[in-house]
Protein backbone atom coordinates (compact mmCIF):
# COMPACT_ATOMS: atom_id res chain seq x y z
CA UNK A 1 0.00 0.00 0.00
CA UNK A 2 1.31 3.46 -0.88
CA UNK A 3 2.03 6.03 1.78
CA UNK A 4 -0.97 8.09 2.91
CA UNK A 5 -1.04 11.65 1.61
CA UNK A 6 -3.16 14.79 1.85
CA UNK A 7 -5.08 16.49 -0.95
CA UNK A 8 -2.72 19.45 -0.70
CA UNK A 9 0.27 17.17 -1.31
CA UNK A 10 -1.48 15.59 -4.28
CA UNK A 11 -2.12 19.02 -5.83
CA UNK A 12 1.50 20.16 -5.50
CA UNK A 13 2.83 16.90 -6.93
CA UNK A 14 0.34 16.83 -9.81
CA UNK A 15 1.07 20.36 -10.98
CA UNK A 16 4.85 19.94 -10.54
CA UNK A 17 4.78 17.35 -13.32
CA UNK A 18 3.75 20.09 -15.77
CA UNK A 19 7.30 21.50 -15.60
CA UNK A 20 9.63 19.98 -18.19
CA UNK A 21 13.39 19.79 -18.06
CA UNK A 22 15.30 22.80 -19.47
CA UNK A 23 12.20 25.03 -19.42
CA UNK A 24 12.17 28.66 -18.26
CA UNK A 25 9.44 28.88 -15.62
CA UNK A 26 7.72 31.87 -14.00
CA UNK A 27 6.36 30.88 -10.58
CA UNK A 28 3.98 32.53 -8.14
CA UNK A 29 3.80 32.42 -4.35
CA UNK A 30 2.30 29.38 -2.65
CA UNK A 31 1.59 26.16 -4.50
CA UNK A 32 3.62 27.11 -7.63
CA UNK A 33 6.84 27.60 -5.63
CA UNK A 34 6.40 24.24 -3.90
CA UNK A 35 5.71 22.64 -7.29
CA UNK A 36 8.75 24.32 -8.80
CA UNK A 37 10.97 23.12 -5.96
CA UNK A 38 9.70 19.55 -6.37
CA UNK A 39 10.14 19.63 -10.14
CA UNK A 40 13.67 20.97 -9.82
CA UNK A 41 14.55 18.25 -7.30
CA UNK A 42 13.03 15.26 -9.13
CA UNK A 43 11.59 15.79 -12.63
CA UNK A 44 13.31 18.77 -14.21
CA UNK A 45 16.76 19.43 -12.66
CA UNK A 46 17.77 21.77 -15.49
CA UNK A 47 14.63 23.93 -15.42
CA UNK A 48 15.25 27.64 -14.80
CA UNK A 49 12.94 28.90 -12.05
CA UNK A 50 12.10 32.62 -12.03
CA UNK A 51 9.97 35.12 -10.12
CA UNK A 52 8.32 38.13 -11.71
CA UNK A 53 10.32 40.35 -9.33
CA UNK A 54 13.43 39.47 -11.35
CA UNK A 55 15.04 36.64 -9.35
CA UNK A 56 16.37 34.29 -12.01
CA UNK A 57 17.49 30.64 -11.88
CA UNK A 58 17.00 29.95 -8.20
CA UNK A 59 16.59 26.85 -6.06
CA UNK A 60 14.01 27.33 -3.29
CA UNK A 61 15.24 26.58 0.22
CA UNK A 62 11.79 26.95 1.78
CA UNK A 63 8.46 28.55 0.77
CA UNK A 64 8.76 32.21 -0.22
CA UNK A 65 6.86 34.93 1.66
CA UNK A 66 6.66 37.24 -1.35
CA UNK A 67 7.89 37.46 -4.95
CA UNK A 68 11.21 39.09 -3.97
CA UNK A 69 12.02 36.91 -0.95
CA UNK A 70 15.68 36.13 -1.66
CA UNK A 71 16.15 34.97 1.95
CA UNK A 72 14.26 31.76 1.09
CA UNK A 73 16.61 30.77 -1.73
CA UNK A 74 19.77 28.69 -1.87
CA UNK A 75 21.08 30.93 -4.58
CA UNK A 76 20.29 32.44 -7.94
CA UNK A 77 22.13 33.17 -11.15
CA UNK A 78 21.27 36.86 -11.10
CA UNK A 79 18.67 39.40 -10.06
CA UNK A 80 17.10 41.91 -12.39
CA UNK A 81 13.90 43.98 -12.16
CA UNK A 82 10.18 43.74 -12.93
CA UNK A 83 10.58 45.39 -16.31
CA UNK A 84 13.19 42.88 -17.45
CA UNK A 85 11.17 39.94 -16.12
CA UNK A 86 8.14 41.07 -18.10
CA UNK A 87 10.10 41.74 -21.29
CA UNK A 88 11.52 38.19 -21.11
CA UNK A 89 7.95 37.00 -21.63
CA UNK A 90 7.31 39.56 -24.39
CA UNK A 91 10.41 38.31 -26.25
CA UNK A 92 9.42 34.65 -26.01
CA UNK A 93 11.86 33.45 -23.36
CA UNK A 94 9.23 32.14 -20.89
CA UNK A 95 8.15 28.56 -21.60
CA UNK A 96 5.53 28.20 -18.86
CA UNK A 97 3.98 30.39 -16.19
CA UNK A 98 1.68 29.57 -13.26
CA UNK A 99 -1.43 31.61 -12.46
CA UNK A 100 -4.14 31.37 -9.80
CA UNK A 101 -7.81 31.65 -10.78
CA UNK A 102 -10.72 33.55 -9.22
CA UNK A 103 -13.24 32.90 -12.00
CA UNK A 104 -12.76 30.97 -15.23
CA UNK A 105 -15.03 30.46 -18.24
CA UNK A 106 -15.15 27.54 -20.68
CA UNK A 107 -12.38 29.01 -22.87
CA UNK A 108 -9.89 29.72 -20.10
CA UNK A 109 -10.46 33.48 -19.77
CA UNK A 110 -9.72 34.58 -16.21
CA UNK A 111 -11.01 36.99 -13.60
CA UNK A 112 -8.76 37.83 -10.65
CA UNK A 113 -10.02 41.40 -10.20
CA UNK A 114 -13.52 41.56 -8.72
CA UNK A 115 -16.57 39.43 -7.89
CA UNK A 116 -19.84 41.18 -8.70
CA UNK A 117 -20.24 44.67 -10.10
CA UNK A 118 -16.91 46.43 -10.57
CA UNK A 119 -18.09 49.62 -8.81
CA UNK A 120 -20.11 47.85 -6.08
CA UNK A 121 -18.30 44.55 -5.72
CA UNK A 122 -19.16 41.59 -3.56
CA UNK A 123 -15.42 40.96 -3.23
CA UNK A 124 -12.22 42.60 -4.43
CA UNK A 125 -9.60 40.16 -5.67
CA UNK A 126 -5.83 40.78 -5.97
CA UNK A 127 -6.05 42.06 -9.55
CA UNK A 128 -3.86 41.32 -12.52
CA UNK A 129 -0.33 41.94 -11.34
CA UNK A 130 1.67 40.22 -14.06
CA UNK A 131 -1.08 37.70 -14.88
CA UNK A 132 -2.40 39.31 -18.05
CA UNK A 133 1.12 39.78 -19.43
CA UNK A 134 2.33 36.28 -18.65
CA UNK A 135 -0.73 34.42 -19.97
CA UNK A 136 -0.53 36.59 -23.09
CA UNK A 137 3.11 35.97 -23.98
CA UNK A 138 4.33 32.80 -22.23
CA UNK A 139 4.40 29.76 -24.49
CA UNK A 140 1.88 28.08 -22.21
CA UNK A 141 0.16 28.73 -18.88
CA UNK A 142 -0.69 26.37 -16.03
CA UNK A 143 -3.73 27.47 -14.02
CA UNK A 144 -4.57 26.56 -10.42
CA UNK A 145 -8.02 27.07 -8.90
CA UNK A 146 -8.23 26.10 -5.25
CA UNK A 147 -11.12 28.32 -4.19
CA UNK A 148 -12.43 29.97 -7.36
CA UNK A 149 -15.39 29.11 -9.59
CA UNK A 150 -16.45 28.16 -13.09
CA UNK A 151 -18.79 30.74 -14.65
CA UNK A 152 -20.60 31.19 -17.96
CA UNK A 153 -19.56 34.84 -18.05
CA UNK A 154 -16.77 36.51 -16.07
CA UNK A 155 -17.66 39.44 -13.82
CA UNK A 156 -14.48 41.07 -15.11
CA UNK A 157 -11.99 39.92 -17.77
CA UNK A 158 -8.54 40.21 -16.21
CA UNK A 159 -6.51 37.84 -18.38
CA UNK A 160 -7.12 36.44 -21.87
CA UNK A 161 -7.47 32.72 -22.36
CA UNK A 162 -8.81 31.53 -25.70
CA UNK A 163 -11.30 34.44 -25.94
CA UNK A 164 -14.36 33.07 -27.80
CA UNK A 165 -12.74 29.70 -28.50
CA UNK A 166 -11.50 28.15 -31.71
CA UNK A 167 -8.85 30.30 -33.40
CA UNK A 168 -10.19 33.59 -31.98
CA UNK A 169 -7.07 34.15 -29.87
CA UNK A 170 -4.69 33.76 -32.81
CA UNK A 171 -6.90 35.82 -35.14
CA UNK A 172 -6.35 38.92 -33.00
CA UNK A 173 -2.67 38.91 -33.93
CA UNK A 174 -1.80 40.02 -30.40
CA UNK A 175 -0.47 36.78 -28.95
CA UNK A 176 2.30 34.34 -29.93
CA UNK A 177 1.07 31.41 -31.97
CA UNK A 178 0.35 28.38 -29.79
CA UNK A 179 0.32 30.35 -26.52
CA UNK A 180 -2.46 30.24 -23.95
CA UNK A 181 -3.56 28.08 -21.01
CA UNK A 182 -2.69 24.39 -21.24
CA UNK A 183 -4.01 22.96 -17.99
CA UNK A 184 -6.27 23.82 -15.04
CA UNK A 185 -5.75 22.12 -11.68
CA UNK A 186 -8.63 22.12 -9.16
CA UNK A 187 -9.24 20.28 -5.89
CA UNK A 188 -11.31 17.72 -7.81
CA UNK A 189 -9.42 17.11 -11.02
CA UNK A 190 -7.29 18.23 -13.94
CA UNK A 191 -8.79 20.01 -16.95
CA UNK A 192 -7.22 20.61 -20.34
CA UNK A 193 -8.23 22.43 -23.51
CA UNK A 194 -9.51 20.87 -26.71
CA UNK A 195 -6.91 21.55 -29.43
CA UNK A 196 -9.58 22.67 -31.93
CA UNK A 197 -12.44 24.26 -29.97
CA UNK A 198 -10.19 25.42 -27.07
CA UNK A 199 -12.97 24.45 -24.66
CA UNK A 200 -12.13 23.10 -21.20
CA UNK A 201 -12.66 19.39 -20.71
CA UNK A 202 -12.09 17.04 -17.77
CA UNK A 203 -8.93 15.02 -18.42
CA UNK A 204 -8.13 13.57 -15.01
CA UNK A 205 -10.09 13.04 -11.81
CA UNK A 206 -8.67 12.90 -8.29
CA UNK A 207 -9.16 9.74 -6.20
CA UNK A 208 -12.59 9.37 -4.50
CA UNK A 209 -14.10 12.21 -6.58
CA UNK A 210 -17.12 11.49 -8.81
CA UNK A 211 -17.77 13.08 -12.18
CA UNK A 212 -21.15 14.34 -10.93
CA UNK A 213 -19.36 16.13 -8.07
CA UNK A 214 -17.43 18.12 -10.67
CA UNK A 215 -20.27 18.69 -13.14
CA UNK A 216 -22.58 20.26 -10.56
CA UNK A 217 -20.13 23.17 -10.18
CA UNK A 218 -19.72 23.77 -13.92
CA UNK A 219 -22.50 25.92 -15.47
CA UNK A 220 -22.21 24.42 -18.96
CA UNK A 221 -22.24 20.93 -20.43
CA UNK A 222 -18.74 19.90 -19.41
CA UNK A 223 -16.97 17.62 -21.86
CA UNK A 224 -15.31 14.50 -20.42
CA UNK A 225 -12.25 12.97 -22.04
CA UNK A 226 -12.91 9.48 -23.47
CA UNK A 227 -9.51 8.64 -22.00
CA UNK A 228 -10.32 10.01 -18.51
CA UNK A 229 -7.78 8.81 -15.97
CA UNK A 230 -7.44 9.01 -12.20
CA UNK A 231 -4.72 11.21 -10.79
CA UNK A 232 -1.74 9.02 -9.98
CA UNK A 233 -0.96 8.31 -6.34
CA UNK A 234 2.20 10.16 -5.27
CA UNK A 235 5.37 8.22 -4.64
CA UNK A 236 6.97 8.16 -1.22
CA UNK A 237 9.85 10.29 -2.56
CA UNK A 238 7.42 12.97 -3.77
CA UNK A 239 5.45 13.03 -0.51
CA UNK A 240 8.58 13.22 1.62
CA UNK A 241 9.96 16.12 -0.42
CA UNK A 242 6.77 18.19 -0.13
CA UNK A 243 6.53 17.54 3.62
CA UNK A 244 10.11 18.58 4.17
CA UNK A 245 9.95 21.65 1.92
CA UNK A 246 6.51 22.98 2.85
CA UNK A 247 5.12 21.16 5.92
CA UNK A 248 2.37 23.72 6.54
CA UNK A 249 1.19 23.51 2.95
CA UNK A 250 1.38 19.71 2.97
CA UNK A 251 -0.81 19.52 6.06
CA UNK A 252 -3.49 21.77 4.62
CA UNK A 253 -5.08 24.94 6.00
CA UNK A 254 -7.72 23.15 8.09
CA UNK A 255 -5.26 20.91 9.93
CA UNK A 256 -2.76 23.74 10.44
CA UNK A 257 -5.49 25.95 11.91
CA UNK A 258 -6.50 23.16 14.30
CA UNK A 259 -2.87 22.63 15.34
CA UNK A 260 -2.30 26.35 15.91
CA UNK A 261 -5.46 26.63 18.03
CA UNK A 262 -4.49 23.55 20.01
CA UNK A 263 -0.98 24.93 20.59
CA UNK A 264 -2.30 28.32 21.75
CA UNK A 265 -4.78 26.60 24.05
CA UNK A 266 -2.01 24.46 25.53
CA UNK A 267 0.20 27.49 26.18
CA UNK A 268 -2.66 29.38 27.83
CA UNK A 269 -3.34 26.42 30.11
CA UNK A 270 0.34 26.20 31.05
CA UNK A 271 0.43 29.93 31.77
CA UNK A 272 -2.69 29.69 33.93
CA UNK A 273 -1.30 26.68 35.80
CA UNK A 274 1.99 28.49 36.36
C-alpha atoms as one frame of an Amber mdcrd trajectory, in Angstrom:
protein
   0.000   0.000   0.000   1.314   3.457  -0.882   2.032   6.035   1.781  -0.971
   8.095   2.907  -1.042  11.650   1.607  -3.162  14.794   1.851  -5.083  16.490
  -0.947  -2.718  19.451  -0.703   0.269  17.171  -1.306  -1.480  15.590  -4.284
  -2.117  19.023  -5.829   1.501  20.164  -5.500   2.826  16.905  -6.927   0.337
  16.829  -9.810   1.074  20.362 -10.979   4.849  19.937 -10.542   4.783  17.348
 -13.320   3.751  20.088 -15.767   7.296  21.496 -15.605   9.631  19.980 -18.194
  13.393  19.789 -18.056  15.297  22.797 -19.466  12.198  25.034 -19.422  12.166
  28.664 -18.262   9.437  28.881 -15.617   7.718  31.874 -13.999   6.360  30.883
 -10.577   3.984  32.526  -8.135   3.804  32.425  -4.347   2.302  29.384  -2.646
   1.585  26.160  -4.499   3.624  27.112  -7.626   6.841  27.605  -5.630   6.401
  24.237  -3.901   5.706  22.635  -7.289   8.754  24.323  -8.796  10.970  23.118
  -5.965   9.703  19.554  -6.371  10.143  19.626 -10.142  13.673  20.974  -9.815
  14.550  18.248  -7.304  13.034  15.264  -9.133  11.592  15.789 -12.625  13.315
  18.769 -14.208  16.759  19.430 -12.663  17.768  21.771 -15.486  14.631  23.930
 -15.422  15.248  27.639 -14.798  12.935  28.896 -12.052  12.099  32.615 -12.031
   9.967  35.115 -10.116   8.322  38.134 -11.713  10.319  40.350  -9.332  13.435
  39.475 -11.347  15.042  36.645  -9.346  16.368  34.288 -12.014  17.495  30.644
 -11.884  17.001  29.946  -8.197  16.592  26.853  -6.057  14.011  27.330  -3.286
  15.240  26.585   0.219  11.788  26.951   1.777   8.462  28.554   0.771   8.760
  32.211  -0.223   6.857  34.929   1.659   6.659  37.240  -1.354   7.888  37.456
  -4.949  11.205  39.090  -3.973  12.024  36.906  -0.951  15.681  36.134  -1.658
  16.152  34.968   1.953  14.257  31.764   1.086  16.614  30.766  -1.730  19.774
  28.685  -1.873  21.078  30.934  -4.579  20.287  32.442  -7.944  22.132  33.170
 -11.155  21.273  36.862 -11.103  18.666  39.402 -10.063  17.096  41.912 -12.390
  13.899  43.981 -12.155  10.182  43.742 -12.928  10.575  45.395 -16.312  13.194
  42.880 -17.453  11.166  39.938 -16.124   8.142  41.067 -18.096  10.096  41.739
 -21.287  11.516  38.195 -21.110   7.948  37.004 -21.629   7.314  39.556 -24.390
  10.409  38.314 -26.255   9.420  34.648 -26.009  11.862  33.451 -23.357   9.229
  32.138 -20.887   8.147  28.555 -21.598   5.527  28.198 -18.863   3.976  30.389
 -16.185   1.680  29.572 -13.262  -1.426  31.612 -12.462  -4.139  31.371  -9.798
  -7.810  31.649 -10.779 -10.723  33.547  -9.217 -13.240  32.898 -11.999 -12.759
  30.972 -15.233 -15.030  30.458 -18.242 -15.152  27.542 -20.682 -12.384  29.014
 -22.870  -9.892  29.718 -20.096 -10.458  33.477 -19.766  -9.719  34.583 -16.210
 -11.013  36.991 -13.601  -8.759  37.830 -10.654 -10.020  41.399 -10.199 -13.522
  41.557  -8.718 -16.570  39.428  -7.885 -19.836  41.178  -8.696 -20.241  44.672
 -10.100 -16.913  46.430 -10.572 -18.089  49.616  -8.811 -20.112  47.855  -6.084
 -18.302  44.545  -5.717 -19.156  41.593  -3.557 -15.422  40.960  -3.226 -12.221
  42.595  -4.433  -9.603  40.158  -5.667  -5.830  40.778  -5.967  -6.050  42.057
  -9.547  -3.861  41.318 -12.525  -0.328  41.943 -11.342   1.667  40.219 -14.060
  -1.078  37.700 -14.878  -2.399  39.310 -18.055   1.124  39.780 -19.430   2.327
  36.283 -18.652  -0.727  34.416 -19.975  -0.531  36.588 -23.093   3.107  35.967
 -23.983   4.330  32.802 -22.233   4.399  29.764 -24.490   1.881  28.078 -22.205
   0.160  28.729 -18.879  -0.687  26.365 -16.030  -3.727  27.468 -14.024  -4.571
  26.555 -10.420  -8.020  27.068  -8.905  -8.225  26.101  -5.253 -11.120  28.319
  -4.191 -12.433  29.968  -7.355 -15.391  29.109  -9.589 -16.451  28.162 -13.093
 -18.787  30.737 -14.650 -20.597  31.194 -17.962 -19.564  34.844 -18.053 -16.775
  36.506 -16.074 -17.660  39.437 -13.820 -14.477  41.066 -15.112 -11.989  39.922
 -17.765  -8.536  40.207 -16.208  -6.506  37.839 -18.376  -7.123  36.436 -21.872
  -7.466  32.720 -22.364  -8.809  31.530 -25.703 -11.296  34.438 -25.941 -14.361
  33.074 -27.802 -12.738  29.703 -28.501 -11.498  28.151 -31.711  -8.845  30.299
 -33.402 -10.187  33.592 -31.980  -7.073  34.149 -29.869  -4.689  33.758 -32.806
  -6.897  35.820 -35.144  -6.353  38.924 -33.003  -2.668  38.912 -33.932  -1.797
  40.024 -30.402  -0.470  36.779 -28.954   2.301  34.340 -29.935   1.066  31.407
 -31.969   0.346  28.380 -29.786   0.320  30.354 -26.525  -2.457  30.236 -23.952
  -3.563  28.080 -21.007  -2.690  24.392 -21.244  -4.012  22.960 -17.989  -6.266
  23.816 -15.042  -5.750  22.120 -11.680  -8.626  22.117  -9.156  -9.242  20.283
  -5.889 -11.312  17.723  -7.806  -9.416  17.113 -11.015  -7.289  18.229 -13.939
  -8.791  20.010 -16.945  -7.218  20.608 -20.336  -8.226  22.433 -23.509  -9.511
  20.871 -26.705  -6.909  21.547 -29.428  -9.577  22.673 -31.927 -12.440  24.263
 -29.970 -10.187  25.420 -27.070 -12.969  24.448 -24.662 -12.127  23.104 -21.196
 -12.657  19.385 -20.709 -12.090  17.044 -17.771  -8.932  15.021 -18.417  -8.134
  13.573 -15.007 -10.095  13.041 -11.810  -8.668  12.904  -8.292  -9.164   9.744
  -6.198 -12.591   9.375  -4.502 -14.102  12.207  -6.584 -17.118  11.485  -8.810
 -17.769  13.083 -12.180 -21.153  14.343 -10.932 -19.356  16.135  -8.065 -17.434
  18.120 -10.666 -20.275  18.691 -13.136 -22.580  20.258 -10.555 -20.133  23.169
 -10.179 -19.723  23.766 -13.923 -22.505  25.924 -15.473 -22.210  24.418 -18.959
 -22.242  20.930 -20.429 -18.737  19.899 -19.409 -16.966  17.619 -21.861 -15.306
  14.503 -20.417 -12.245  12.967 -22.037 -12.914   9.481 -23.468  -9.509   8.637
 -21.995 -10.323  10.008 -18.515  -7.784   8.807 -15.965  -7.443   9.005 -12.196
  -4.716  11.214 -10.795  -1.737   9.024  -9.976  -0.959   8.313  -6.345   2.200
  10.156  -5.273   5.369   8.220  -4.641   6.971   8.162  -1.216   9.848  10.289
  -2.558   7.416  12.975  -3.770   5.446  13.029  -0.511   8.584  13.215   1.621
   9.957  16.123  -0.418   6.769  18.192  -0.134   6.529  17.541   3.623  10.113
  18.578   4.169   9.952  21.646   1.916   6.507  22.979   2.852   5.120  21.155
   5.920   2.372  23.719   6.539   1.192  23.505   2.950   1.384  19.714   2.966
  -0.812  19.519   6.060  -3.491  21.772   4.619  -5.079  24.938   6.000  -7.725
  23.152   8.092  -5.264  20.909   9.929  -2.763  23.736  10.438  -5.491  25.953
  11.912  -6.500  23.164  14.301  -2.874  22.627  15.337  -2.300  26.347  15.910
  -5.458  26.629  18.027  -4.487  23.545  20.013  -0.984  24.933  20.586  -2.298
  28.318  21.750  -4.780  26.604  24.052  -2.010  24.465  25.530   0.204  27.494
  26.177  -2.660  29.375  27.831  -3.340  26.420  30.115   0.339  26.199  31.053
   0.429  29.932  31.769  -2.694  29.688  33.934  -1.302  26.681  35.803   1.985
  28.487  36.361
